[in-house]
Amino acid sequence: MQDITAGRRRGRGGGAARRAAQGATTVETARTITRAIPDFEVLTEEALEIIEWNAETVLEEVGVNFVNNPGALQRWRDAGADVTGERVRLPRGLARKLISTAPGQFVQHARNPEKSVSIGGRDLVLAPVYGPPFVRDLEGGRRYATLDDFRNFVKLGHMSPWLQHSGGTVCEPTDVPVNKRHLEMIRAHATLTDKPFMGAVTEPSRAQDSVEMCEVIFGRDFVSENCVLTSLININSPLTFDDTMMGALEVYAAAGQACIISPFIVGGAMAPVSVAGTLTQVLAETMAGVAYSQLIRPGAPVIMGAFVTSIDMNSGAPTFGTPEASQITYGAGQLARRLGLPYRSAGSFCGSKLPDAQAAYETANTLNTGLLAGVNFMLHACGWLEGGLVASYEKFVMDADQLGFLHRMAAGVSVDEAAQAMDAIREVGPGGHYLGCAHTQAHFKSAFWRSDVLDYKPFETWAEEGGRDTATLAAARARRLLDSYTPPTLDPAVGEALDAYVAQKRESMPDAFA
Amino acid sequence: MQDITAGRRRGRGGGAARRAAQGATTVETARTITRAIPDFEVLTEEALEIIEWNAETVLEEVGVNFVNNPGALQRWRDAGADVTGERVRLPRGLARKLISTAPGQFVQHARNPEKSVSIGGRDLVLAPVYGPPFVRDLEGGRRYATLDDFRNFVKLGHMSPWLQHSGGTVCEPTDVPVNKRHLEMIRAHATLTDKPFMGAVTEPSRAQDSVEMCEVIFGRDFVSENCVLTSLININSPLTFDDTMMGALEVYAAAGQACIISPFIVGGAMAPVSVAGTLTQVLAETMAGVAYSQLIRPGAPVIMGAFVTSIDMNSGAPTFGTPEASQITYGAGQLARRLGLPYRSAGSFCGSKLPDAQAAYETANTLNTGLLAGVNFMLHACGWLEGGLVASYEKFVMDADQLGFLHRMAAGVSVDEAAQAMDAIREVGPGGHYLGCAHTQAHFKSAFWRSDVLDYKPFETWAEEGGRDTATLAAARARRLLDSYTPPTLDPAVGEALDAYVAQKRESMPDAFA
């Protein structure tokens, strides 16, 4: 992946590549995870064929609505769909044919070329939580998120060795007017880290601003020829594509920028109360959405998304880390691979109000599933709490640490001569121990993954140090990280141009708070 | 499985079967989990062949020690091994040949035939934590375990719908003399639950007592022809078989009772500091142990065990829920299947001192791995804390709840007509919702797994109720369960005979406390 990126940069990057190279810092980030392990598949071939057949039946018989979007309806008509009012019905095979122009894998460039990521194929990119209006920490409790919080989460993401992506709305900066948040969010991502990031989707004009800010950062030519943004386009399930999200998609696809096209489904409310039925709807919706992206610009990079979870039928609350959510995540991965599309799903999902055992069970169930389901882009990979309403400082740090587990698992098992360790077994023999043997001395430093958060101390030491639980240890680590943060280098001219763009845009609009 | 059991009982059980049938209670326990999902395999065919070749090389060149056991050395000599002192070297192929008589699947009978379990093949049996000298709960903190604690954990296990097995030393009843604990432990398992259980392994004579107590419960004829005990035989890694454990194995195998033959390995200390090297040693050790069981009695039921975890090279502490521990668990499952043996591994492992987020991350990583690794018998499936030193009331309840996740995942994904839900999708259409549709009304009660412990309430309700964390909720559930416990019915004659056996045995020995 590094080579692809470097090659493209050399060929086309020009000034942007030079500027980006100057942004290199000493923060070590693990590269894109390329899985050396197989995918886990819960659906049989027969089940896959049934779901695929049914999804096309849904597109053909039931159809999808494109709301307040005459341009979209005309595009569909021109492509051969049956359009009645806002309802678009796709003859069997049409969506699949349109999807065939979408790339199976693409590179999203970071301003530091060392941190560009490959999305698709056997690769996995991890990005932090997206969208919470609240934050929580042990000291301040639960409160509305601010721009300071936003900047803190970008800094924590920058310092994580396991996150390769800075994400998007890591929390809502509620102290900034709604119509100007995207400017501050992108400025934060572009300056406080040199990892890749996401664009705004709450208005087509804000998507346009996102692209323009990238032109300031990367250079206009570079942006016109390369993907520098991956943005999140939610489908309004069931089977509805609203004009706001589609407007943003149209901007990004036309600009050759990537979108995740993703249902947001609580099964039983926005989809049938069954795994196979939900997967059918997910497939129909994403096929229609991805096909539409290719009507805007054939070849536009897209990711098939599936944010799908189960519901507690007693309370109506969404539930996370459940077996049905895992089954859907595995199944949607199989469906995405059969379409040849990069796949987004999973994350640090939980319903818990606190970064406690419930949060960790639910999150670990989901992270393990995401890894083995063949997810290529994992949004929300750390920091999610309370059904996504809250970004938690402690959980961000705890989850980000667990992402190291995914990196190591994905690397697979080596059986080279050193790993076989036959000399060690011969040296130690029955009844001995391996702590001091030559093989252990040579390999112990890198042999086993080590948490930076969890407690491995003897009981007595742990008790003497206050008997702290995981959240308390994580709070201390979050403080240490933020205290030691240093920004990656940035070409001052780019910083100034970005500030000027934001100032000019902010002045051009009255503040809006809803 | 139920049919097999019932059939055997009808054919051979006689009085024991009638007595056992009377023990039926109203506590609902899910049956053996039969996986309708594939196994996840991290090792390639090439890696498997290297490890298998190397394991045989270890057996042939390095060998294993059978300590203080002249009888075992003679058996090995007679079988064709090269014996020098206590070292036994097995010519390539010998262990594999001996192992071929071990059954790939067997039934362990419970005194309630409805609760007998199938071990091996595609089945998964879950049993609680084994061995902790300490217990912990929110009220009493960390303290030495007593017989009252032991009885409480057996009751909690009995009431779990997801545990199919009552386990063995759910905690050490440290207030009972060491040489009499096994009598009290088996009496508790035999009377407080009607699920299957494990026998003593701390002395050959205690193994013999365990078999005799089962003869009281099931009848001598039944025990002579059926497996009613599964017991845990640890290998003293590296490559050492001590006389205590082997003595117990000899008793059980001769009686046709099942043993788990299992290395207990902290990688880097008792095995090489690499996944492939550790797997090589695990395979060599379990092959030697299983082969030895077949020298005692060809056809004796055995389970290939792998209790293997990683080490923190900074502190020397064992670490749990790590990627390397998962890789070993997956890999050992592949090796066990290629030997045609039932496989024991995984559990609610964690290093945390508290039932907090660390405990849950580490446990969930391990439970997910165990399910997909094809484990057939999962000891320690709930209640484990602090590296196994502590049995936690709260964590027992929390983990046991999560085992429902495994049951549902294992069932796979249905694509029958109801699951396809096409009528629901047609009924609701774009922009509607599924909460009230006919399909949802018909299926919502059983559609999604629901936790009995975790919090799904709205934030405000949760906050009004005290903002309780998972451990606090679990403590309340543990109290409620113990308060509402009722014992399964037991033939009074069996109860009296068991009491008489225990009384006679206790009187026959002076107390020993070490």
Contacts between the chains, C-beta under 8 A, distances in Angstrom:
chain1	res1	chain2	res2	distance
A	37	B	42	5.6
A	38	B	40	7.3
A	38	B	41	6.7
A	40	B	38	7.3
A	40	B	40	5.1
A	40	B	372	6.3
A	41	B	38	6.7
A	42	B	37	5.5
A	42	B	412	6.3
A	42	B	413	5.4
A	43	B	413	6.0
A	43	B	415	7.9
A	46	B	415	7.3
A	47	B	413	6.4
A	47	B	415	4.4
A	50	B	415	5.1
A	50	B	420	6.6
A	51	B	415	7.1
A	51	B	420	8.0
A	54	B	420	5.9
A	54	B	422	5.9
A	57	B	422	7.0
A	58	B	422	7.7
A	58	B	425	5.6
A	61	B	426	7.1
A	62	B	425	6.2
A	62	B	426	6.0
A	62	B	429	5.8
A	62	B	430	7.2
A	63	B	430	7.0
A	64	B	430	5.9
A	65	B	430	4.1
A	65	B	431	6.1
A	87	B	430	7.0
A	142	B	459	7.9
A	236	B	431	7.6
A	238	B	425	7.4
A	238	B	428	6.0
A	238	B	429	7.2
A	238	B	430	6.1
A	238	B	431	7.0
A	238	B	432	6.4
A	238	B	433	7.7
A	238	B	434	7.6
A	239	B	429	6.9
A	239	B	430	3.8
A	239	B	431	7.3
A	240	B	430	4.9
A	240	B	431	4.9
A	267	B	447	8.0
A	267	B	448	7.3
A	268	B	434	6.1
A	268	B	435	7.1
A	268	B	440	6.2
A	268	B	444	6.4
A	268	B	447	6.7
A	268	B	448	7.0
A	269	B	433	5.7
A	269	B	434	6.0
A	269	B	435	5.6
A	270	B	433	6.6
A	270	B	434	6.9
A	271	B	434	6.5
A	272	B	421	3.5
A	272	B	424	4.3
A	272	B	425	6.4
A	272	B	434	5.9
A	272	B	439	5.8
A	272	B	440	7.3
A	273	B	421	7.6
A	273	B	424	7.9
A	273	B	434	6.6
A	273	B	439	6.8
A	273	B	440	4.8
A	273	B	443	5.3
A	273	B	444	5.2
A	273	B	447	4.2
A	273	B	448	7.2
A	274	B	414	7.5
A	274	B	418	7.1
A	274	B	419	4.5
A	274	B	420	7.7
A	274	B	421	5.0
A	274	B	439	7.8
A	274	B	443	6.5
A	274	B	447	6.1
A	275	B	413	5.0
A	275	B	414	7.5
A	275	B	419	6.9
A	276	B	413	6.2
A	276	B	414	6.5
A	276	B	415	4.7
A	276	B	419	4.2
A	276	B	420	5.4
A	276	B	421	6.9
A	277	B	419	6.5
A	277	B	420	6.1
A	277	B	421	2.7
A	277	B	422	7.5
A	277	B	424	6.2
A	277	B	425	6.7
A	277	B	439	7.6
A	278	B	421	7.9
A	280	B	420	6.8
A	280	B	421	7.1
A	280	B	422	7.4
A	280	B	425	6.8
A	281	B	425	6.1
A	310	B	448	4.3
A	310	B	449	7.7
A	311	B	448	6.6
A	312	B	448	7.6
A	312	B	450	6.4
A	312	B	456	4.3
A	313	B	444	4.6
A	313	B	445	7.1
A	313	B	447	7.4
A	313	B	448	6.8
A	313	B	450	7.7
A	314	B	450	7.4
A	314	B	456	7.3
A	315	B	456	5.3
A	315	B	457	6.4
A	315	B	458	7.4
A	316	B	435	7.6
A	317	B	456	4.6
A	317	B	457	7.3
A	317	B	458	7.0
A	319	B	448	7.1
A	319	B	450	7.7
A	319	B	451	7.8
A	319	B	456	6.0
A	321	B	364	7.9
A	321	B	405	7.7
A	322	B	405	7.0
A	322	B	408	7.9
A	322	B	448	6.4
A	322	B	449	5.6
A	323	B	404	7.9
A	323	B	405	5.0
A	323	B	408	3.5
A	323	B	409	4.5
A	323	B	449	5.1
A	324	B	408	7.2
A	324	B	447	7.5
A	324	B	448	5.1
A	324	B	449	6.6
A	326	B	405	8.0
A	326	B	409	6.2
A	327	B	409	7.0
A	327	B	413	5.2
A	331	B	413	6.4
A	351	B	454	7.1
A	351	B	455	7.2
A	351	B	456	5.9
A	352	B	454	7.3
A	352	B	455	6.6
A	352	B	470	7.1
A	353	B	455	6.9
A	353	B	459	6.0
A	353	B	462	5.5
A	353	B	463	7.7
A	353	B	467	7.0
A	354	B	467	7.6
A	354	B	469	5.3
A	354	B	470	8.0
A	355	B	357	5.7
A	356	B	356	6.5
A	356	B	357	5.9
A	356	B	360	7.8
A	356	B	469	4.2
A	356	B	470	4.7
A	356	B	471	7.2
A	357	B	355	5.7
A	357	B	356	5.9
A	357	B	357	6.0
A	357	B	359	6.2
A	357	B	360	3.9
A	357	B	395	7.9
A	357	B	398	5.9
A	357	B	469	7.4
A	357	B	470	3.9
A	357	B	471	6.4
A	357	B	474	8.0
A	358	B	360	7.4
A	358	B	453	8.0
A	358	B	454	4.7
A	358	B	455	6.4
A	358	B	469	7.8
A	358	B	470	4.3
A	359	B	357	6.2
A	359	B	360	7.7
A	360	B	356	7.8
A	360	B	357	3.9
A	360	B	358	7.4
A	360	B	359	7.7
A	360	B	360	3.5
A	360	B	361	4.4
A	360	B	364	6.8
A	361	B	360	4.4
A	361	B	363	7.4
A	361	B	364	4.9
A	361	B	398	7.5
A	361	B	402	5.7
A	361	B	454	7.6
A	362	B	454	7.6
A	363	B	361	7.4
A	364	B	321	7.9
A	364	B	360	6.8
A	364	B	361	4.9
A	364	B	363	8.0
A	364	B	364	3.4
A	364	B	365	5.5
A	364	B	368	7.2
A	365	B	364	5.5
A	365	B	368	6.4
A	365	B	405	6.5
A	368	B	364	7.2
A	368	B	365	6.4
A	368	B	368	4.3
A	368	B	369	7.6
A	369	B	368	7.6
A	372	B	40	6.3
A	372	B	372	7.1
A	386	B	459	6.5
A	389	B	459	7.3
A	395	B	357	7.9
A	398	B	357	5.9
A	398	B	361	7.5
A	402	B	361	5.7
A	404	B	323	7.9
A	405	B	321	7.7
A	405	B	322	7.0
A	405	B	323	5.0
A	405	B	326	8.0
A	405	B	365	6.5
A	408	B	322	7.9
A	408	B	323	3.6
A	408	B	324	7.2
A	409	B	323	4.6
A	409	B	326	6.2
A	409	B	327	7.1
A	412	B	42	6.3
A	413	B	42	5.4
A	413	B	43	6.0
A	413	B	47	6.3
A	413	B	275	5.0
A	413	B	276	6.2
A	413	B	327	5.2
A	413	B	331	6.4
A	414	B	274	7.5
A	414	B	275	7.5
A	414	B	276	6.5
A	415	B	43	8.0
A	415	B	46	7.3
A	415	B	47	4.4
A	415	B	50	5.1
A	415	B	51	7.1
A	415	B	276	4.7
A	418	B	274	7.1
A	419	B	274	4.5
A	419	B	275	6.9
A	419	B	276	4.2
A	419	B	277	6.4
A	420	B	50	6.6
A	420	B	51	8.0
A	420	B	54	5.9
A	420	B	274	7.7
A	420	B	276	5.4
A	420	B	277	6.0
A	420	B	280	6.8
A	421	B	272	3.5
A	421	B	273	7.6
A	421	B	274	5.0
A	421	B	276	6.9
A	421	B	277	2.7
A	421	B	278	7.9
A	421	B	280	7.1
A	422	B	54	5.8
A	422	B	57	7.0
A	422	B	58	7.7
A	422	B	277	7.5
A	422	B	280	7.4
A	424	B	272	4.3
A	424	B	273	7.9
A	424	B	277	6.2
A	425	B	58	5.6
A	425	B	62	6.2
A	425	B	238	7.4
A	425	B	272	6.4
A	425	B	277	6.7
A	425	B	280	6.8
A	425	B	281	6.1
A	426	B	61	7.1
A	426	B	62	5.9
A	428	B	238	6.0
A	429	B	62	5.8
A	429	B	238	7.2
A	429	B	239	6.9
A	430	B	62	7.2
A	430	B	63	7.1
A	430	B	64	5.8
A	430	B	65	4.1
A	430	B	87	7.0
A	430	B	238	6.1
A	430	B	239	3.8
A	430	B	240	4.9
A	431	B	65	6.1
A	431	B	236	7.6
A	431	B	238	7.0
A	431	B	239	7.3
A	431	B	240	4.9
A	432	B	238	6.4
A	433	B	238	7.7
A	433	B	269	5.7
A	433	B	270	6.6
A	434	B	238	7.6
A	434	B	268	6.1
A	434	B	269	6.0
A	434	B	270	6.9
A	434	B	271	6.5
A	434	B	272	5.9
A	434	B	273	6.6
A	435	B	268	7.0
A	435	B	269	5.7
A	435	B	316	7.6
A	439	B	272	5.8
A	439	B	273	6.8
A	439	B	274	7.8
A	439	B	277	7.6
A	440	B	268	6.2
A	440	B	272	7.2
A	440	B	273	4.7
A	443	B	273	5.3
A	443	B	274	6.5
A	444	B	268	6.3
A	444	B	273	5.2
A	444	B	313	4.6
A	445	B	313	7.1
A	447	B	268	6.7
A	447	B	273	4.2
A	447	B	274	6.1
A	447	B	313	7.5
A	447	B	324	7.5
A	448	B	267	7.3
A	448	B	268	7.0
A	448	B	273	7.2
A	448	B	310	4.3
A	448	B	311	6.6
A	448	B	312	7.6
A	448	B	313	6.9
A	448	B	319	7.1
A	448	B	322	6.4
A	448	B	324	5.1
A	449	B	310	7.7
A	449	B	322	5.5
A	449	B	323	5.1
A	449	B	324	6.6
A	450	B	312	6.4
A	450	B	313	7.7
A	450	B	314	7.4
A	450	B	319	7.7
A	451	B	319	7.8
A	453	B	358	8.0
A	454	B	351	7.1
A	454	B	352	7.3
A	454	B	358	4.7
A	454	B	361	7.6
A	454	B	362	7.5
A	455	B	351	7.2
A	455	B	352	6.6
A	455	B	353	6.9
A	455	B	358	6.4
A	456	B	312	4.3
A	456	B	314	7.3
A	456	B	315	5.3
A	456	B	317	4.6
A	456	B	319	6.0
A	456	B	351	5.9
A	457	B	315	6.4
A	457	B	317	7.2
A	458	B	315	7.4
A	458	B	317	7.0
A	459	B	142	7.9
A	459	B	353	6.0
A	459	B	386	6.5
A	459	B	389	7.3
A	462	B	353	5.4
A	463	B	353	7.7
A	467	B	353	7.0
A	467	B	354	7.6
A	469	B	354	5.2
A	469	B	356	4.2
A	469	B	357	7.4
A	469	B	358	7.8
A	470	B	352	7.1
A	470	B	354	8.0
A	470	B	356	4.7
A	470	B	357	3.9
A	470	B	358	4.3
A	471	B	356	7.2
A	471	B	357	6.3
A	474	B	357	7.9
